[in-house]
Amino acid sequence: MAAGARQSPVLFDPRRFQTFRFLARELDARGRVTLRYALDDEIFFVEEFELPLDDDLSDAELGRAQALLSLLHWVAGVSYFKTAAPAEISCEAGAPPPAAAALLEALYSLGLGEFAYANGLPLPRPRFGQASGPGSSGSPTATAPKRMLVAVGGGKDSAVAIEIARRSGRELGLFSIGDAPAIARTISVARLPHLLARRRLDPRLGALNGAGALNGHIPITAIVSCAALLTARLRGFDTVVMANERSASSGNVTWEGVEINHQFSKSIMAERLLSAAVAEAASGLQLFSIVRPASELAIARAFARMLPYHGAFTSCNAIFRLEPSLRARTWCGDCPKCRFVFLALAPFSDPAHMREIFGRDLLEDERQLAGFALLTATGGHKPFECVGEEEESLAAIRMLAADPRWRDHAVVRRLVAEVLPQFPPAAGDPVRALALGEDHAVPAALMPDVRAVLGA
């Protein structure tokens, strides 16, 4: 069979493939990363990153980056593994050490939980060698940072993370993969140095999906984190700061005894596993989420005070899935993420300002009632989207019910009448929802800044 025929099969049967192979990885002096993978000896993939550098890398700098390059190679492979989700893994460029193996086994199983659920598949459970056991590697204690690289996604959470980091007075840079409109606008408002990376997925993925490959949600935040870590090491930053909130650790549905969490790679469990793998790979480098103590509702309260970002951000993922020509727009106005962000921001904003942000008043549109109710898991499970906990949505509804600016809106009235009575009076306590938690890895030196920005 000709090589081209092997590369682009007319029909793709995932059941034919036995092994996903990690073939090779390269980082050149100009910051170009090449990652190579294969399914059996039949279909080959190449993914590329362009990392932002000041100057060409020396041999010594390239050597110091190899362990983080390996980590990126293993983590980014999930995009290609999922096409067939075979039972076997082959790490032909070297096996991962224990903490990395533990991270990978979580990302390629729990991180693909929604993918498995949506496709009606057993949860993948590939083995990556000798993984560290539960609690055996622990999570390293974060230390006071000197130079922080803040990952920016263009949503409200990353804007709040930027402002907490800025308040600390430490040297800052901003990192993104790509410069989608919301990212570019957010960085323009922040007025801080920006390190822009580019990622090129293998174009075969689209063709394979059309030919019958398995497809679905992947742990994308882990890939962004690993690219940020490699960039940080190459550019002299000691800390990567993420904007993953407490709510990201809460799952969507229990399926076959497993909690399926759309946001697994943003969860505290994934953060701890990644932190242990980073400590194993790169001395003096760390990662943590600076908004981890807070709920989405508390982050929305802080963001409501950051008016310059309100014309910049968007958290709507539907816009990015619909049509590339729509990506300059900000909100579709009819998806779980739009509804949740509207619900979370409304208690801290007036209706006129919310209409300015979203282009419409979602709480006056009764056609969206079922979607708002679903945010509390009324009528089903919490949507597979980056939305807050059910308790936060209940808390927001209770706050709106007591707010003369909002209580007479059509959707608010019906949520109060039809949804709140299904829950105990203590469920969705706003005070509890807005309180900062203790389950986080933010260094003690930064906690006064976290409290100052995220407090009442």
C-alpha positions in Angstrom: 0.0 0.0 0.0 1.3 3.4 -0.9 2.5 5.6 2.0 -0.2 8.3 1.2 -2.9 5.7 1.4 -1.8 4.6 4.8 -1.7 8.2 6.0 -5.3 9.1 4.9 -7.6 6.1 5.1 -10.9 6.3 3.4 -12.6 4.5 6.3 -11.2 4.5 9.9 -12.1 1.7 12.2 -10.7 2.5 15.7 -11.0 -1.2 16.7 -8.2 -2.1 14.3 -5.5 -0.3 16.2 -3.6 -1.9 19.1 -0.9 0.6 20.2 -0.5 4.3 20.4 3.2 5.2 20.0 5.2 8.2 21.2 7.9 8.2 18.6 10.1 11.3 19.0 10.3 14.9 20.1 12.6 17.7 19.0 13.2 21.3 20.2 15.5 23.4 17.9 17.5 26.5 18.8 14.8 28.8 17.5 12.0 27.4 19.7 10.3 25.1 17.2 8.9 22.0 18.9 8.2 18.9 16.8 6.2 16.0 18.4 5.8 12.7 16.6 3.2 10.0 17.3 1.8 6.9 15.5 -1.1 4.4 15.7 0.6 1.0 15.2 2.8 1.2 12.2 0.1 2.7 10.0 -0.9 6.2 10.8 1.7 8.9 11.7 1.1 12.3 13.3 3.3 15.4 13.7 2.4 18.3 16.0 4.3 21.5 16.1 4.7 24.4 18.5 6.5 27.7 18.0 7.7 29.0 21.3 8.5 32.7 21.8 12.3 33.3 22.3 14.5 36.3 22.6 17.6 34.6 21.1 18.6 31.3 19.8 19.0 28.6 22.4 22.4 27.3 23.4 23.2 23.6 23.7 23.1 23.9 27.5 19.6 25.6 27.4 18.3 22.9 25.0 19.6 20.2 27.4 17.9 21.8 30.4 14.6 21.8 28.6 14.5 18.2 27.6 12.5 16.9 30.5 9.8 19.5 30.1 9.8 18.8 26.3 9.2 15.2 27.1 6.3 16.1 29.4 4.7 18.2 26.7 5.2 15.3 24.2 3.4 12.9 26.5 0.6 15.2 27.5 -0.1 16.6 24.0 -0.4 13.1 22.6 -3.9 12.8 24.0 -5.2 14.6 21.0 -4.1 11.7 18.7 -4.6 8.9 21.2 -8.3 9.6 21.3 -8.8 8.8 17.6 -8.7 5.1 18.5 -8.1 4.9 22.2 -6.1 1.7 21.9 -5.3 -0.4 24.9 -1.5 -0.3 24.6 1.0 2.6 24.9 4.6 2.5 23.6 7.0 5.3 24.7 9.8 4.8 22.2 11.7 8.0 23.0 12.0 7.1 26.7 9.5 6.1 29.4 8.1 8.7 31.8 9.4 8.8 35.3 7.0 8.0 38.2 5.3 11.3 38.8 4.9 12.0 35.1 3.5 8.5 34.6 0.9 9.1 37.4 -0.1 12.4 35.7 -0.5 10.7 32.3 -2.5 7.8 33.6 -4.9 10.3 35.1 -5.1 12.5 32.0 -5.6 9.6 29.6 -8.4 8.1 31.8 -10.2 10.7 34.0 -9.2 13.5 31.6 -11.0 11.5 28.8 -14.0 10.8 31.0 -16.4 13.0 29.1 -15.0 11.6 25.8 -15.7 8.1 26.9 -19.1 9.0 28.3 -20.2 10.7 25.1 -18.9 7.9 22.9 -20.4 5.1 25.0 -16.9 3.6 25.6 -15.2 2.1 28.7 -13.0 4.6 30.4 -9.5 4.3 28.9 -6.9 3.1 31.3 -3.5 3.0 29.5 -0.4 2.3 31.5 2.6 4.5 31.2 5.1 2.4 33.2 5.9 2.7 36.9 3.5 5.4 38.0 3.9 6.7 41.6 1.1 5.5 43.8 -1.5 7.6 45.4 0.2 10.1 47.7 3.6 8.6 47.1 5.1 11.6 45.3 3.0 14.2 47.0 2.5 17.8 45.8 5.5 20.1 46.2 5.0 23.1 48.4 4.8 26.3 46.3 7.4 28.9 47.2 7.3 32.7 46.9 7.8 33.4 43.2 10.1 36.0 41.6 9.1 36.0 38.0 5.6 34.9 37.1 4.2 33.9 33.7 0.4 34.1 33.7 -1.6 32.0 31.3 -4.3 34.0 29.5 -7.4 32.4 27.9 -9.4 35.6 27.4 -12.1 34.9 30.1 -12.9 36.6 33.3 -10.8 34.1 35.4 -7.5 35.0 33.7 -8.2 38.7 34.0 -8.7 38.3 37.7 -5.5 36.2 37.9 -3.6 38.9 36.1 -4.7 41.5 38.6 -3.9 39.4 41.6 -0.4 38.8 40.2 0.0 42.5 39.4 -0.9 43.5 42.9 1.9 41.3 44.2 4.5 43.6 42.7 6.5 40.8 41.2 7.8 40.7 37.6 5.1 39.5 35.3 4.7 38.2 31.7 1.6 36.9 30.0 1.4 33.6 28.0 -1.0 32.4 25.5 -1.2 29.8 22.7 -2.6 31.8 19.8 -4.0 35.3 19.9 -7.8 34.8 19.5 -9.7 38.1 19.7 -10.6 37.8 23.4 -7.0 36.9 24.3 -5.7 39.9 22.3 -8.2 42.3 23.8 -7.4 41.1 27.4 -3.7 41.5 26.8 -4.2 44.9 25.4 -6.1 46.0 28.5 -3.5 44.4 30.8 -0.5 46.2 29.2 2.0 43.6 30.2 4.7 41.8 28.2 3.1 38.9 26.1 4.8 35.7 25.1 2.8 34.3 22.2 3.2 30.6 21.3 1.7 28.9 18.3 0.4 25.4 18.1 -0.2 23.4 14.9 -2.2 20.2 15.2 -1.6 17.6 12.6 -4.1 18.3 9.8 -4.8 14.6 9.4 -7.0 14.8 12.5 -9.8 16.5 10.7 -9.7 14.0 7.9 -9.7 11.1 10.3 -12.6 12.5 12.2 -14.6 12.6 9.0 -13.6 9.0 8.3 -14.8 7.5 11.5 -12.1 8.3 14.2 -13.3 8.7 17.8 -13.6 12.3 18.8 -14.5 14.4 21.9 -13.4 16.5 24.7 -9.7 16.3 25.8 -7.8 17.7 28.8 -6.7 20.8 26.9 -5.7 22.8 30.0 -2.9 20.3 30.7 -1.5 20.9 27.2 -1.6 24.7 27.7 0.1 24.3 31.1 2.9 22.2 29.7 3.6 24.6 26.8 3.6 27.4 29.4 6.0 25.6 31.6 8.5 24.9 28.8 8.3 28.5 27.7 8.8 29.7 31.3 12.0 27.6 31.6 13.3 28.9 28.3 12.6 32.5 29.2 13.8 32.6 32.8 10.4 32.5 34.7 10.3 30.5 37.9 6.5 30.2 38.1 3.6 29.5 35.8 0.3 31.0 37.1 -3.0 29.4 36.0 -6.5 30.7 36.6 -8.4 27.5 37.6 -11.0 28.1 40.2 -12.2 25.9 43.0 -15.3 25.0 41.1 -13.3 23.2 38.4 -12.8 20.3 40.8 -16.5 19.5 40.9 -17.7 16.9 38.4 -20.8 16.8 36.1 -22.1 13.3 36.5 -21.3 9.9 37.9 -21.1 7.1 35.3 -20.2 3.5 35.9 -18.8 4.5 39.3 -16.6 7.2 38.0 -17.1 11.0 38.4 -17.0 12.5 35.0 -15.6 16.0 35.1 -15.5 18.2 32.0 -12.9 20.3 33.7 -10.7 17.5 35.0 -7.4 19.0 33.8 -8.3 22.3 35.6 -9.0 20.4 38.9 -7.0 20.5 42.1 -6.2 16.8 41.6 -4.7 17.4 38.1 -2.8 20.5 39.4 -1.2 18.4 42.1 -0.2 15.6 39.7 1.2 18.2 37.3 3.1 20.0 40.0 4.7 16.7 41.1 5.7 16.0 37.5 7.2 19.5 37.2 9.2 19.0 40.4 10.5 15.8 38.9 11.4 17.4 35.6 12.7 20.9 36.4 14.2 22.1 39.6 13.2 25.7 40.5 10.1 25.8 38.4 6.5 25.6 39.8 2.9 25.9 38.7 -0.2 26.8 40.7 -3.6 28.4 40.2 -3.8 31.7 41.9 -7.6 31.8 42.0 -8.0 28.2 43.3 -9.3 29.4 46.7 -12.3 31.0 45.0 -15.5 29.8 43.5 -16.7 31.1 40.1 -19.1 33.3 42.0 -16.3 35.0 44.0 -14.3 35.4 40.9 -17.3 37.0 39.1 -17.7 39.4 42.1 -14.0 40.5 41.7 -14.3 40.7 37.9 -17.4 42.9 38.1 -15.1 45.6 39.6 -12.6 45.4 36.7 -14.5 47.5 34.2 -11.7 47.9 31.7 -11.8 44.2 31.0 -15.6 44.0 30.4 -15.4 44.9 26.7 -12.4 42.6 26.2 -13.3 39.2 27.7 -15.5 36.3 26.5 -16.1 33.0 28.0 -18.3 31.6 25.3 -16.9 28.5 23.8 -19.7 28.0 21.3 -18.5 31.0 19.2 -15.2 29.1 18.7 -17.0 25.9 17.6 -19.5 27.4 15.2 -17.6 29.1 12.4 -14.2 30.8 12.2 -15.8 34.0 10.8 -17.8 34.4 14.0 -14.8 34.4 16.3 -14.6 38.2 16.5 -17.9 38.1 18.2 -18.1 37.6 21.9 -21.2 35.8 23.1 -23.6 33.4 21.3 -26.2 34.2 24.0 -27.7 30.7 24.0 -25.3 28.1 25.5 -24.5 26.9 29.1 -21.4 29.0 29.4 -23.2 32.2 28.3 -26.0 31.5 30.8 -23.6 30.7 33.7 -21.4 33.8 33.2 -24.5 36.0 33.0 -26.0 34.4 36.1 -22.7 34.7 38.0 -22.1 38.3 37.1 -25.7 39.6 37.4 -25.8 39.9 41.2 -22.8 42.3 41.0 -24.0 44.3 38.0 -27.1 46.2 36.9 -29.2 45.0 34.0 -28.1 47.8 31.6 -24.5 47.0 32.0 -25.1 43.3 31.5 -26.9 44.1 28.2 -23.9 46.1 27.2 -21.6 43.1 27.7 -23.9 40.4 26.3 -26.0 42.3 23.8 -29.2 41.1 25.4 -30.8 40.3 28.8 -30.7 36.5 29.1 -32.8 36.7 32.3 -35.7 38.2 30.4 -35.8 35.4 27.8 -38.0 32.7 29.2 -37.0 30.3 26.4 -33.7 30.0 28.3 -35.4 28.9 31.6 -34.6 25.2 31.2 -30.9 26.0 30.5 -30.6 28.2 33.6 -32.4 25.5 35.7 -29.9 22.9 34.4 -27.0 24.9 35.9 -28.5 23.7 39.3 -28.8 20.2 37.9 -32.6 20.6 37.8 -33.8 18.6 34.9 -30.6 16.7 34.4 -26.9 16.9 35.2 -24.7 20.0 35.2 -23.8 20.8 31.6 -20.5 19.6 30.1 -19.0 23.0 30.0 -16.8 25.2 32.2 -19.5 26.3 34.5 -19.6 26.5 38.3 -21.0 24.2 40.9 -24.7 23.7 41.3 -24.5 25.4 44.7 -23.0 28.5 43.2 -25.9 28.8 40.7 -28.4 28.4 43.5 -26.6 31.1 45.5 -26.7 33.4 42.5 -30.4 32.8 42.1 -31.0 33.6 45.8 -29.0 36.8 45.5 -31.0 37.9 42.4 -34.3 37.1 44.2 -33.3 39.6 46.9 -32.1 42.2 44.5 -34.7 44.8 43.4 -32.8 45.3 40.1 -33.3 41.7 39.1 -36.1 40.0 41.1 -38.9 40.9 38.6 -37.1 39.6 35.6 -39.1 36.8 34.0 -36.5 34.0 34.3 -35.6 35.0 37.9 -39.3 34.9 38.9 -39.7 31.4 37.5 -36.4 30.1 38.9 -37.5 31.3 42.3 -40.9 29.8 41.9 -40.0 26.5 40.2 -36.4 25.7 41.1 -35.6 27.0 44.6 -38.4 25.0 46.2 -36.8 21.8 45.1 -33.8 22.4 47.4 -33.4 22.8 51.2 -33.3 26.4 52.4 -29.6 26.0 53.3 -28.6 24.9 49.8 -26.9 27.7 47.8 -26.0 29.9 50.8 -24.3 33.0 49.2 -22.0 33.5 52.2 -20.7 30.0 51.9 -20.4 30.1 48.1 -18.4 33.4 48.2 -16.0 32.3 51.0 -12.4 31.5 50.1 -11.4 27.9 50.6 -8.2 26.4 52.0 -7.6 23.6 49.4 -5.1 25.3 47.2 -1.3 25.6 46.5 -1.0 29.4 46.4 2.1 30.4 48.3 1.5 32.1 51.6 3.3 35.2 50.3 0.6 35.8 47.7 -2.4 35.1 49.9 -2.8 38.7 51.1 -3.2 39.7 47.4 -5.6 36.9 46.7 -7.8 38.0 49.7 -7.6 41.7 48.7 -8.8 41.0 45.1 -11.2 38.2 45.8 -12.7 39.3 49.1 -15.9 41.3 49.6 
